[in-house]
Protein backbone atom coordinates (compact mmCIF):
# COMPACT_ATOMS: atom_id res chain seq x y z
CA UNK A 1 0.00 0.00 0.00
CA UNK A 2 2.83 2.41 0.82
CA UNK A 3 4.34 1.81 -2.63
CA UNK A 4 1.05 2.64 -4.31
CA UNK A 5 0.61 5.74 -2.15
CA UNK A 6 4.09 6.94 -3.11
CA UNK A 7 2.96 7.22 -6.75
CA UNK A 8 0.50 9.96 -5.82
CA UNK A 9 0.88 13.51 -4.58
CA UNK A 10 -1.28 12.80 -1.52
CA UNK A 11 -3.51 10.18 0.10
CA UNK A 12 -7.05 10.91 1.24
CA UNK A 13 -8.78 8.34 3.45
CA UNK A 14 -12.57 8.50 3.67
CA UNK A 15 -13.30 6.34 6.70
CA UNK A 16 -16.86 5.05 6.92
CA UNK A 17 -17.31 5.73 3.21
CA UNK A 18 -20.67 3.93 2.92
CA UNK A 19 -21.63 3.78 -0.76
CA UNK A 20 -18.35 5.47 -1.77
CA UNK A 21 -20.03 8.44 -3.47
CA UNK A 22 -17.86 11.02 -1.69
CA UNK A 23 -14.64 9.09 -2.36
CA UNK A 24 -15.43 8.77 -6.07
CA UNK A 25 -16.20 12.49 -6.36
CA UNK A 26 -12.98 13.42 -4.56
CA UNK A 27 -10.91 11.10 -6.76
CA UNK A 28 -12.47 12.61 -9.89
CA UNK A 29 -11.76 16.17 -8.70
CA UNK A 30 -8.20 15.43 -7.54
CA UNK A 31 -6.55 13.05 -10.03
CA UNK A 32 -3.12 13.36 -8.38
CA UNK A 33 -4.53 12.21 -5.01
CA UNK A 34 -5.04 8.55 -4.12
CA UNK A 35 -8.49 8.38 -2.53
CA UNK A 36 -9.22 5.31 -0.42
CA UNK A 37 -12.77 4.68 0.74
CA UNK A 38 -12.88 2.47 3.84
CA UNK A 39 -15.91 0.88 5.45
CA UNK A 40 -16.66 -1.91 7.90
CA UNK A 41 -19.16 -3.46 5.48
CA UNK A 42 -18.22 -4.89 2.09
CA UNK A 43 -21.80 -4.75 0.79
CA UNK A 44 -21.84 -1.05 -0.08
CA UNK A 45 -18.36 -1.12 -1.58
CA UNK A 46 -19.09 -3.46 -4.49
CA UNK A 47 -20.62 -0.84 -6.78
CA UNK A 48 -18.05 1.94 -6.20
CA UNK A 49 -15.25 -0.60 -6.58
CA UNK A 50 -16.72 -1.71 -9.90
CA UNK A 51 -17.04 1.88 -11.08
CA UNK A 52 -13.49 2.78 -10.08
CA UNK A 53 -12.08 -0.33 -11.80
CA UNK A 54 -13.75 0.43 -15.14
CA UNK A 55 -11.66 1.66 -18.05
CA UNK A 56 -10.99 5.41 -17.85
CA UNK A 57 -12.99 5.92 -21.05
CA UNK A 58 -16.00 4.49 -19.18
CA UNK A 59 -15.53 6.64 -16.09
CA UNK A 60 -13.01 4.48 -14.24
CA UNK A 61 -10.64 6.09 -11.77
CA UNK A 62 -7.13 4.75 -11.32
CA UNK A 63 -6.71 6.88 -8.19
CA UNK A 64 -9.71 5.45 -6.27
CA UNK A 65 -9.63 2.32 -4.13
CA UNK A 66 -12.07 0.77 -1.68
CA UNK A 67 -11.46 -1.64 1.17
CA UNK A 68 -13.01 -3.20 4.23
CA UNK A 69 -11.52 -2.26 7.59
CA UNK A 70 -13.56 -2.03 10.79
CA UNK A 71 -12.43 0.72 13.14
CA UNK A 72 -11.56 -1.94 15.72
CA UNK A 73 -8.80 -3.22 13.40
CA UNK A 74 -7.49 0.14 12.21
CA UNK A 75 -5.03 1.43 11.26
CA UNK A 76 -3.60 -1.85 9.89
CA UNK A 77 -1.60 -1.44 6.69
CA UNK A 78 -2.96 2.09 6.32
CA UNK A 79 -0.95 3.29 9.33
CA UNK A 80 0.46 6.77 8.80
CA UNK A 81 -0.65 7.02 5.14
CA UNK A 82 -3.28 9.76 5.20
CA UNK A 83 -2.56 13.34 4.21
CA UNK A 84 -6.28 13.94 4.70
CA UNK A 85 -8.92 12.04 6.67
CA UNK A 86 -12.68 12.44 6.45
CA UNK A 87 -15.34 10.79 8.62
CA UNK A 88 -18.68 12.04 7.31
CA UNK A 89 -21.96 11.16 9.02
CA UNK A 90 -20.85 7.82 10.48
CA UNK A 91 -22.97 5.37 12.43
CA UNK A 92 -22.34 2.42 14.75
CA UNK A 93 -18.96 2.11 16.44
CA UNK A 94 -17.45 4.82 14.24
CA UNK A 95 -20.13 7.29 15.37
CA UNK A 96 -19.50 6.39 19.01
CA UNK A 97 -15.77 6.91 18.53
CA UNK A 98 -16.06 10.41 17.09
CA UNK A 99 -19.13 11.67 18.99
CA UNK A 100 -18.89 10.42 22.56
CA UNK A 101 -15.89 10.41 21.94
CA UNK A 102 -14.07 7.14 22.67
CA UNK A 103 -10.33 7.35 23.27
CA UNK A 104 -9.44 4.03 21.61
CA UNK A 105 -11.40 4.79 18.45
CA UNK A 106 -9.94 8.28 18.12
CA UNK A 107 -6.43 6.89 18.62
CA UNK A 108 -7.04 4.37 15.85
CA UNK A 109 -8.14 7.17 13.53
CA UNK A 110 -5.05 9.17 14.48
CA UNK A 111 -2.94 6.13 13.58
CA UNK A 112 -4.12 6.45 9.98
CA UNK A 113 -2.72 9.97 9.66
CA UNK A 114 0.60 11.56 8.86
CA UNK A 115 1.55 14.43 11.19
CA UNK A 116 -0.23 17.52 9.94
CA UNK A 117 -2.89 15.58 8.02
CA UNK A 118 -6.10 17.56 7.48
CA UNK A 119 -9.02 16.10 9.41
CA UNK A 120 -12.75 16.66 8.86
CA UNK A 121 -15.40 14.90 10.94
CA UNK A 122 -19.13 15.60 10.69
CA UNK A 123 -21.61 13.72 12.84
CA UNK A 124 -25.10 14.07 14.19
CA UNK A 125 -27.85 12.28 16.06
CA UNK A 126 -31.30 12.88 17.43
CA UNK A 127 -33.04 12.36 20.76
CA UNK A 128 -34.35 8.96 19.68
CA UNK A 129 -30.93 7.54 18.86
CA UNK A 130 -29.38 5.15 21.41
CA UNK A 131 -26.18 7.20 21.30
CA UNK A 132 -27.99 10.28 22.62
CA UNK A 133 -28.60 8.52 25.92
CA UNK A 134 -24.86 7.95 26.40
CA UNK A 135 -23.65 11.32 25.13
CA UNK A 136 -23.25 14.47 27.12
CA UNK A 137 -26.34 16.70 26.90
CA UNK A 138 -26.30 19.78 24.71
CA UNK A 139 -24.49 18.44 21.67
CA UNK A 140 -23.98 21.90 20.21
CA UNK A 141 -23.28 23.68 23.50
CA UNK A 142 -20.02 25.43 24.31
CA UNK A 143 -19.16 22.96 27.08
CA UNK A 144 -19.73 20.02 24.74
CA UNK A 145 -17.53 21.57 22.06
CA UNK A 146 -14.76 22.12 24.62
CA UNK A 147 -15.02 18.51 25.82
CA UNK A 148 -14.78 17.25 22.24
CA UNK A 149 -11.72 19.39 21.48
CA UNK A 150 -9.99 18.15 24.63
CA UNK A 151 -10.77 14.50 23.91
CA UNK A 152 -9.48 14.80 20.35
CA UNK A 153 -6.34 16.51 21.67
CA UNK A 154 -5.64 13.57 23.99
CA UNK A 155 -5.80 11.31 20.91
CA UNK A 156 -3.32 13.48 19.01
CA UNK A 157 -5.54 15.86 17.04
CA UNK A 158 -5.59 19.66 17.05
CA UNK A 159 -9.18 20.61 16.19
CA UNK A 160 -12.08 22.97 16.65
CA UNK A 161 -15.68 21.81 17.07
CA UNK A 162 -18.87 23.65 16.26
CA UNK A 163 -22.55 23.04 15.74
CA UNK A 164 -23.68 23.20 12.11
CA UNK A 165 -27.08 23.62 10.49
CA UNK A 166 -28.93 20.92 8.57
CA UNK A 167 -28.54 23.01 5.39
CA UNK A 168 -24.74 22.87 5.75
CA UNK A 169 -24.90 19.10 6.13
CA UNK A 170 -26.93 18.92 2.93
CA UNK A 171 -24.06 20.57 1.07
CA UNK A 172 -21.71 17.69 1.86
CA UNK A 173 -21.19 15.62 -1.31
CA UNK A 174 -22.44 12.33 0.16
CA UNK A 175 -25.60 10.34 -0.50
CA UNK A 176 -26.48 10.16 3.21
CA UNK A 177 -26.07 13.92 3.65
CA UNK A 178 -28.65 14.59 0.98
CA UNK A 179 -31.12 12.23 2.68
CA UNK A 180 -30.61 13.86 6.07
CA UNK A 181 -30.99 17.34 4.64
CA UNK A 182 -34.54 16.56 3.54
CA UNK A 183 -35.51 14.42 6.53
CA UNK A 184 -38.09 15.60 9.04
CA UNK A 185 -36.30 13.89 11.94
CA UNK A 186 -34.93 16.10 14.68
CA UNK A 187 -31.14 15.95 14.63
CA UNK A 188 -28.22 18.04 15.80
CA UNK A 189 -24.98 18.13 13.83
CA UNK A 190 -21.39 18.90 14.76
CA UNK A 191 -18.34 19.55 12.59
CA UNK A 192 -14.88 18.82 13.95
CA UNK A 193 -11.98 20.03 11.82
CA UNK A 194 -8.26 20.51 12.18
CA UNK A 195 -5.09 18.48 11.82
CA UNK A 196 -3.34 15.44 13.20
CA UNK A 197 -0.69 16.56 15.65
CA UNK A 198 3.03 15.93 15.39
C-alpha positions in Angstrom: 0.0 0.0 0.0 2.8 2.4 0.8 4.3 1.8 -2.6 1.0 2.6 -4.3 0.6 5.7 -2.1 4.1 6.9 -3.1 3.0 7.2 -6.7 0.5 10.0 -5.8 0.9 13.5 -4.6 -1.3 12.8 -1.5 -3.5 10.2 0.1 -7.0 10.9 1.2 -8.8 8.3 3.4 -12.6 8.5 3.7 -13.3 6.3 6.7 -16.9 5.1 6.9 -17.3 5.7 3.2 -20.7 3.9 2.9 -21.6 3.8 -0.8 -18.3 5.5 -1.8 -20.0 8.4 -3.5 -17.9 11.0 -1.7 -14.6 9.1 -2.4 -15.4 8.8 -6.1 -16.2 12.5 -6.4 -13.0 13.4 -4.6 -10.9 11.1 -6.8 -12.5 12.6 -9.9 -11.8 16.2 -8.7 -8.2 15.4 -7.5 -6.5 13.0 -10.0 -3.1 13.4 -8.4 -4.5 12.2 -5.0 -5.0 8.6 -4.1 -8.5 8.4 -2.5 -9.2 5.3 -0.4 -12.8 4.7 0.7 -12.9 2.5 3.8 -15.9 0.9 5.4 -16.7 -1.9 7.9 -19.2 -3.5 5.5 -18.2 -4.9 2.1 -21.8 -4.7 0.8 -21.8 -1.1 -0.1 -18.4 -1.1 -1.6 -19.1 -3.5 -4.5 -20.6 -0.8 -6.8 -18.0 1.9 -6.2 -15.2 -0.6 -6.6 -16.7 -1.7 -9.9 -17.0 1.9 -11.1 -13.5 2.8 -10.1 -12.1 -0.3 -11.8 -13.8 0.4 -15.1 -11.7 1.7 -18.0 -11.0 5.4 -17.8 -13.0 5.9 -21.0 -16.0 4.5 -19.2 -15.5 6.6 -16.1 -13.0 4.5 -14.2 -10.6 6.1 -11.8 -7.1 4.8 -11.3 -6.7 6.9 -8.2 -9.7 5.5 -6.3 -9.6 2.3 -4.1 -12.1 0.8 -1.7 -11.5 -1.6 1.2 -13.0 -3.2 4.2 -11.5 -2.3 7.6 -13.6 -2.0 10.8 -12.4 0.7 13.1 -11.6 -1.9 15.7 -8.8 -3.2 13.4 -7.5 0.1 12.2 -5.0 1.4 11.3 -3.6 -1.9 9.9 -1.6 -1.4 6.7 -3.0 2.1 6.3 -1.0 3.3 9.3 0.5 6.8 8.8 -0.6 7.0 5.1 -3.3 9.8 5.2 -2.6 13.3 4.2 -6.3 13.9 4.7 -8.9 12.0 6.7 -12.7 12.4 6.4 -15.3 10.8 8.6 -18.7 12.0 7.3 -22.0 11.2 9.0 -20.9 7.8 10.5 -23.0 5.4 12.4 -22.3 2.4 14.8 -19.0 2.1 16.4 -17.5 4.8 14.2 -20.1 7.3 15.4 -19.5 6.4 19.0 -15.8 6.9 18.5 -16.1 10.4 17.1 -19.1 11.7 19.0 -18.9 10.4 22.6 -15.9 10.4 21.9 -14.1 7.1 22.7 -10.3 7.3 23.3 -9.4 4.0 21.6 -11.4 4.8 18.5 -9.9 8.3 18.1 -6.4 6.9 18.6 -7.0 4.4 15.9 -8.1 7.2 13.5 -5.0 9.2 14.5 -2.9 6.1 13.6 -4.1 6.5 10.0 -2.7 10.0 9.7 0.6 11.6 8.9 1.6 14.4 11.2 -0.2 17.5 9.9 -2.9 15.6 8.0 -6.1 17.6 7.5 -9.0 16.1 9.4 -12.8 16.7 8.9 -15.4 14.9 10.9 -19.1 15.6 10.7 -21.6 13.7 12.8 -25.1 14.1 14.2 -27.8 12.3 16.1 -31.3 12.9 17.4 -33.0 12.4 20.8 -34.4 9.0 19.7 -30.9 7.5 18.9 -29.4 5.2 21.4 -26.2 7.2 21.3 -28.0 10.3 22.6 -28.6 8.5 25.9 -24.9 8.0 26.4 -23.6 11.3 25.1 -23.3 14.5 27.1 -26.3 16.7 26.9 -26.3 19.8 24.7 -24.5 18.4 21.7 -24.0 21.9 20.2 -23.3 23.7 23.5 -20.0 25.4 24.3 -19.2 23.0 27.1 -19.7 20.0 24.7 -17.5 21.6 22.1 -14.8 22.1 24.6 -15.0 18.5 25.8 -14.8 17.2 22.2 -11.7 19.4 21.5 -10.0 18.2 24.6 -10.8 14.5 23.9 -9.5 14.8 20.4 -6.3 16.5 21.7 -5.6 13.6 24.0 -5.8 11.3 20.9 -3.3 13.5 19.0 -5.5 15.9 17.0 -5.6 19.7 17.1 -9.2 20.6 16.2 -12.1 23.0 16.6 -15.7 21.8 17.1 -18.9 23.7 16.3 -22.6 23.0 15.7 -23.7 23.2 12.1 -27.1 23.6 10.5 -28.9 20.9 8.6 -28.5 23.0 5.4 -24.7 22.9 5.7 -24.9 19.1 6.1 -26.9 18.9 2.9 -24.1 20.6 1.1 -21.7 17.7 1.9 -21.2 15.6 -1.3 -22.4 12.3 0.2 -25.6 10.3 -0.5 -26.5 10.2 3.2 -26.1 13.9 3.7 -28.7 14.6 1.0 -31.1 12.2 2.7 -30.6 13.9 6.1 -31.0 17.3 4.6 -34.5 16.6 3.5 -35.5 14.4 6.5 -38.1 15.6 9.0 -36.3 13.9 11.9 -34.9 16.1 14.7 -31.1 16.0 14.6 -28.2 18.0 15.8 -25.0 18.1 13.8 -21.4 18.9 14.8 -18.3 19.6 12.6 -14.9 18.8 13.9 -12.0 20.0 11.8 -8.3 20.5 12.2 -5.1 18.5 11.8 -3.3 15.4 13.2 -0.7 16.6 15.6 3.0 15.9 15.4 
